[in-house]
Amino acid sequence: MGAHHGHSHGLPAAGTATGRHRRRLLAVFVITLSVVLIQVAGALLSGSLALLADAGHMLSDAAGVSIALLASWIAARPANTRRTYGYQRAEVLAALANSVILIVIAVVVFIEAVRRLGSEPEVGTGLMLAAAIVGGLANLASLIILHSGRRESLNVRGAYLEVLGDLLGSAAVVVAAVVIMLTGWQAADSWASIVIALMILPRAWSLLKEVIDVLLQATPQGVEVETIREHIMRVPGVVDAHDIHIWTMTSGMPVFSAHVVVDEDLMHADGLDRVLDRLTGCLSSHFDTEHSTFQIEPVRHASHEGHQHA
């Protein structure tokens, strides 16, 4: 006997974590794209690879934010018979694209910087420094805009990490420009590029691992299956719980299912209704899970069950 409580379909745009921060992402997109144009012009005029690397990183940010914005719109489309969970996973796929773009840019910048070591062209430090400072100030503004949403959404977190990387990258360019101005050591530009690439890679890899966990339907971080089982077992009338699954549909939207064995005395409409209300209430209050599915089974059904999961 199956029962399904606490579910909803066709969430509005504000229903997904990214959708709730759409305006902030849009503001960051406008700021980032504006700075990209300034930094590209500065890099071409000054000959700075570090500044061009920072501009490329910011361009990936702008692309990533635009993907996240598009995904938040797609994710708000209602569910249908072919896609019963709707399009909420679009946000996760956007985060996947974002992390891959970051990794590719980091590798390209690193290779080019190493290639230029020992044969550095002369760099116009005035333009390099000015463009880097503008970029740093813009990144700081974007960080402030995204700060409150970084824990709710993979896409917002990805954008936040990218902007943080940009801020550090701009700082590296500023340092390189000052070093060249004071010492004439042109290799500072290439070394700053290498530093920027090495700062990008760990954050991009971290985001990619989170995305892969979601796509593989791994148990969300900080959630212990045994702890959930213990809570379920405390519900009056519950004899056993097995085949427990908990995964993340998209950022901030955990999904839960389990087979729950109930005492024979409660195998009637009123008894089962009370058990289901307590089970869904437990999942909602203790584990912030609104979408939960329970297959209710009588004790005598145990001989028919082949337990293959937790």
C-alpha positions as CSV (number, residue, x, y, z in Angstrom):
1,M,0.0,0.0,0.0
2,G,1.6,3.3,-1.1
3,A,0.9,6.8,0.1
4,H,2.4,10.1,-0.9
5,H,2.3,13.2,1.3
6,G,3.8,16.7,1.2
7,H,4.5,17.1,-2.5
8,S,4.0,19.9,-5.0
9,H,4.4,20.3,-8.8
10,G,4.9,23.3,-11.1
11,L,6.7,25.5,-8.7
12,P,6.8,29.2,-9.4
13,A,10.0,30.9,-10.3
14,A,10.5,31.9,-6.7
15,G,10.1,28.2,-5.7
16,T,13.6,27.3,-6.6
17,A,16.7,28.6,-4.8
18,T,18.1,30.3,-7.9
19,G,14.7,31.8,-8.8
20,R,14.6,33.6,-5.4
21,H,17.8,35.4,-6.2
22,R,17.2,36.1,-9.9
23,R,17.3,39.9,-9.5
24,R,20.7,39.7,-7.8
25,L,22.1,37.5,-10.5
26,L,20.9,39.9,-13.1
27,A,22.6,42.9,-11.3
28,V,25.8,40.9,-11.1
29,F,25.6,40.0,-14.8
30,V,25.3,43.6,-15.8
31,I,28.2,44.6,-13.6
32,T,30.4,41.8,-14.7
33,L,29.8,42.2,-18.4
34,S,30.6,45.9,-18.2
35,V,33.9,45.2,-16.4
36,V,34.8,42.5,-19.0
37,L,34.7,45.2,-21.8
38,I,36.9,47.5,-19.7
39,Q,39.4,44.8,-18.9
40,V,39.6,43.4,-22.4
41,A,40.3,46.9,-23.8
42,G,42.9,47.5,-21.0
43,A,44.6,44.1,-21.7
44,L,44.8,44.8,-25.5
45,L,46.2,48.3,-25.0
46,S,48.6,47.3,-22.2
47,G,49.7,43.9,-23.4
48,S,49.0,42.3,-20.0
49,L,48.2,38.5,-20.0
50,A,47.2,38.7,-16.4
51,L,44.6,41.3,-17.1
52,L,43.4,39.4,-20.1
53,A,43.2,36.2,-17.9
54,D,41.2,38.2,-15.3
55,A,38.9,39.4,-18.1
56,G,38.5,35.9,-19.4
57,H,37.6,34.7,-15.9
58,M,35.0,37.5,-15.6
59,L,33.6,36.6,-19.0
60,S,33.1,33.1,-17.8
61,D,31.3,34.6,-14.8
62,A,29.0,36.6,-17.1
63,A,28.3,33.4,-19.1
64,G,27.8,31.4,-16.0
65,V,25.3,33.9,-14.5
66,S,23.4,34.2,-17.8
67,I,23.2,30.3,-17.9
68,A,21.9,30.4,-14.3
69,L,19.3,33.0,-15.1
70,L,18.1,31.0,-18.1
71,A,18.0,27.9,-15.9
72,S,16.0,29.6,-13.2
73,W,13.4,30.5,-15.8
74,I,13.4,26.9,-17.3
75,A,13.2,25.4,-13.8
76,A,10.0,27.3,-13.1
77,R,8.1,25.6,-15.9
78,P,5.4,23.3,-14.6
79,A,5.8,19.5,-14.4
80,N,4.1,17.3,-17.1
81,T,3.6,13.6,-17.8
82,R,7.0,13.3,-19.4
83,R,8.9,15.3,-16.8
84,T,7.1,14.6,-13.6
85,Y,9.6,16.6,-11.5
86,G,9.4,19.5,-14.0
87,Y,12.6,21.2,-15.1
88,Q,14.2,21.9,-11.7
89,R,17.3,20.0,-12.6
90,A,18.1,22.7,-15.2
91,E,19.7,24.7,-12.4
92,V,22.1,21.8,-11.7
93,L,23.0,21.4,-15.3
94,A,23.7,25.1,-15.5
95,A,26.1,24.8,-12.5
96,L,27.8,21.9,-14.3
97,A,28.4,24.0,-17.4
98,N,29.7,26.8,-15.2
99,S,32.2,24.6,-13.4
100,V,33.5,23.1,-16.7
101,I,33.9,26.5,-18.3
102,L,36.0,27.7,-15.3
103,I,38.3,24.6,-15.4
104,V,38.9,25.1,-19.2
105,I,39.7,28.8,-18.7
106,A,42.1,28.1,-15.9
107,V,44.0,25.4,-17.9
108,V,44.3,27.7,-21.0
109,V,45.5,30.6,-18.9
110,F,48.1,28.5,-17.1
111,I,49.5,27.0,-20.3
112,E,49.8,30.4,-21.9
113,A,51.4,32.0,-18.8
114,V,54.0,29.2,-18.7
115,R,54.7,29.6,-22.4
116,R,55.4,33.3,-21.9
117,L,57.9,32.9,-19.1
118,G,61.3,34.0,-20.2
119,S,60.0,36.0,-23.2
120,E,57.6,38.5,-21.6
121,P,56.6,41.4,-23.8
122,E,56.7,44.9,-22.2
123,V,53.5,45.7,-20.3
124,G,51.8,49.1,-20.0
125,T,51.4,49.1,-16.3
126,G,49.2,52.3,-16.0
127,L,46.3,50.9,-18.0
128,M,46.8,47.5,-16.4
129,L,46.6,48.9,-12.9
130,A,43.6,51.1,-13.6
131,A,41.6,48.3,-15.2
132,A,42.5,45.9,-12.4
133,I,41.3,48.4,-9.8
134,V,38.0,48.9,-11.6
135,G,37.5,45.1,-11.8
136,G,38.3,44.7,-8.1
137,L,35.7,47.3,-7.1
138,A,33.1,45.7,-9.3
139,N,33.8,42.3,-7.9
140,L,33.5,43.6,-4.4
141,A,30.0,45.0,-5.2
142,S,29.0,41.7,-6.8
143,L,30.1,39.8,-3.7
144,I,28.0,41.9,-1.5
145,I,25.0,41.4,-3.8
146,L,25.4,37.6,-3.8
147,H,26.4,37.1,-0.2
148,S,23.0,36.2,1.2
149,G,22.1,33.6,-1.4
150,R,25.3,31.7,-1.6
151,R,24.2,29.0,0.9
152,E,20.8,28.4,-0.8
153,S,21.6,27.7,-4.5
154,L,24.4,25.9,-6.3
155,N,24.1,28.4,-9.1
156,V,24.3,31.4,-6.7
157,R,27.2,29.7,-4.9
158,G,29.0,29.1,-8.2
159,A,28.6,32.7,-9.2
160,Y,29.7,33.8,-5.7
161,L,32.9,31.7,-5.9
162,E,33.6,32.9,-9.4
163,V,33.3,36.5,-8.3
164,L,35.5,35.8,-5.2
165,G,38.1,34.3,-7.6
166,D,37.8,37.4,-9.8
167,L,38.4,39.7,-6.8
168,L,41.5,37.7,-5.9
169,G,42.5,37.7,-9.5
170,S,42.2,41.5,-9.7
171,A,44.3,41.8,-6.5
172,A,47.0,39.6,-8.2
173,V,46.9,41.9,-11.3
174,V,47.2,45.0,-9.1
175,V,50.2,43.5,-7.3
176,A,51.8,42.5,-10.6
177,A,51.3,46.0,-12.0
178,V,52.9,47.6,-8.9
179,V,55.8,45.2,-9.0
180,I,56.5,45.9,-12.7
181,M,56.2,49.7,-12.1
182,L,58.6,49.6,-9.2
183,T,61.1,47.0,-10.4
184,G,60.6,46.6,-14.2
185,W,60.3,42.8,-13.7
186,Q,57.9,41.9,-16.6
187,A,57.7,38.3,-15.6
188,A,55.4,39.4,-12.7
189,D,52.6,39.5,-15.3
190,S,53.0,35.9,-16.2
191,W,53.3,34.8,-12.6
192,A,50.2,36.7,-11.7
193,S,48.4,34.8,-14.5
194,I,49.6,31.5,-13.1
195,V,48.4,32.5,-9.6
196,I,44.9,33.4,-11.1
197,A,44.7,30.0,-12.8
198,L,45.6,28.1,-9.6
199,M,43.0,30.1,-7.7
200,I,40.3,29.2,-10.1
201,L,40.9,25.5,-10.3
202,P,40.1,24.4,-6.7
203,R,36.9,26.3,-6.5
204,A,35.7,25.1,-9.9
205,W,36.6,21.5,-8.9
206,S,34.7,21.9,-5.6
207,L,31.6,23.1,-7.4
208,L,31.9,20.3,-10.0
209,K,32.0,17.7,-7.2
210,E,28.8,19.1,-5.6
211,V,27.0,19.0,-9.0
212,I,28.1,15.4,-9.6
213,D,26.8,14.5,-6.1
214,V,23.4,15.9,-7.0
215,L,23.3,14.2,-10.4
216,L,24.3,10.9,-8.9
217,Q,21.5,11.4,-6.3
218,A,23.9,11.2,-3.4
219,T,22.6,11.8,0.1
220,P,22.9,15.6,0.8
221,Q,25.8,16.7,2.9
222,G,25.1,16.7,6.6
223,V,22.2,14.2,6.3
224,E,22.6,10.8,7.9
225,V,20.3,8.0,6.8
226,E,20.5,6.3,10.2
227,T,19.4,9.5,12.0
228,I,16.4,9.7,9.7
229,R,15.6,6.1,10.3
230,E,15.8,6.6,14.1
231,H,13.3,9.5,13.9
232,I,10.9,7.4,11.8
233,M,11.1,4.6,14.2
234,R,10.0,6.9,17.0
235,V,6.6,7.5,15.3
236,P,3.9,5.5,17.2
237,G,2.8,2.4,15.3
238,V,6.0,2.2,13.1
239,V,7.6,-1.2,13.4
240,D,10.4,-0.9,10.8
241,A,11.7,1.4,8.0
242,H,13.8,0.3,5.0
243,D,14.7,1.2,1.4
244,I,15.3,4.8,2.6
245,H,16.4,7.2,-0.1
246,I,17.1,10.9,0.2
247,W,18.6,13.0,-2.6
248,T,18.5,16.6,-3.9
249,M,16.4,17.5,-6.9
250,T,17.9,21.0,-7.1
251,S,19.4,23.4,-4.6
252,G,17.4,23.6,-1.5
253,M,15.0,20.9,-2.5
254,P,15.7,17.5,-0.9
255,V,13.4,14.6,-1.8
256,F,12.8,11.5,0.4
257,S,11.3,8.1,0.0
258,A,11.0,5.0,2.3
259,H,9.2,1.8,2.9
260,V,7.6,1.9,6.4
261,V,6.3,-1.1,8.2
262,V,3.2,-0.3,10.4
263,D,1.6,-2.3,13.2
264,E,-1.3,-4.4,12.0
265,D,-3.7,-2.6,14.4
266,L,-3.2,0.6,12.5
267,M,-3.9,-0.8,9.0
268,H,-7.1,1.1,8.6
269,A,-7.9,4.5,7.1
270,D,-7.8,6.6,10.4
271,G,-4.7,4.8,11.7
272,L,-2.7,5.2,8.5
273,D,-3.7,8.8,8.2
274,R,-2.3,9.5,11.6
275,V,0.9,7.7,10.9
276,L,1.4,9.5,7.6
277,D,0.8,12.9,9.2
278,R,3.4,12.2,11.8
279,L,5.9,10.9,9.3
280,T,5.6,13.9,7.0
281,G,5.6,16.2,10.0
282,C,8.8,14.6,11.2
283,L,10.6,14.9,7.8
284,S,9.4,18.5,7.4
285,S,10.3,19.8,10.9
286,H,13.5,17.9,11.5
287,F,15.0,17.6,8.0
288,D,13.4,20.4,6.1
289,T,12.0,17.9,3.5
290,E,8.6,18.8,2.1
291,H,8.6,16.3,-0.7
292,S,8.4,12.8,0.9
293,T,7.0,9.5,-0.3
294,F,6.2,6.6,2.0
295,Q,5.2,3.1,1.0
296,I,3.2,1.8,3.9
297,E,3.4,-2.0,4.5
298,P,1.8,-4.3,7.1
299,V,4.1,-6.5,9.1
300,R,3.0,-9.7,7.2
301,H,4.3,-8.1,4.0
302,A,7.9,-8.5,5.2
303,S,8.4,-11.9,3.6
304,H,7.6,-10.4,0.1
305,E,10.2,-7.6,0.4
306,G,13.8,-7.9,-0.9
307,H,15.7,-5.2,0.9
308,Q,18.3,-3.9,-1.5
309,H,18.9,-0.4,0.0
310,A,19.4,1.3,3.3
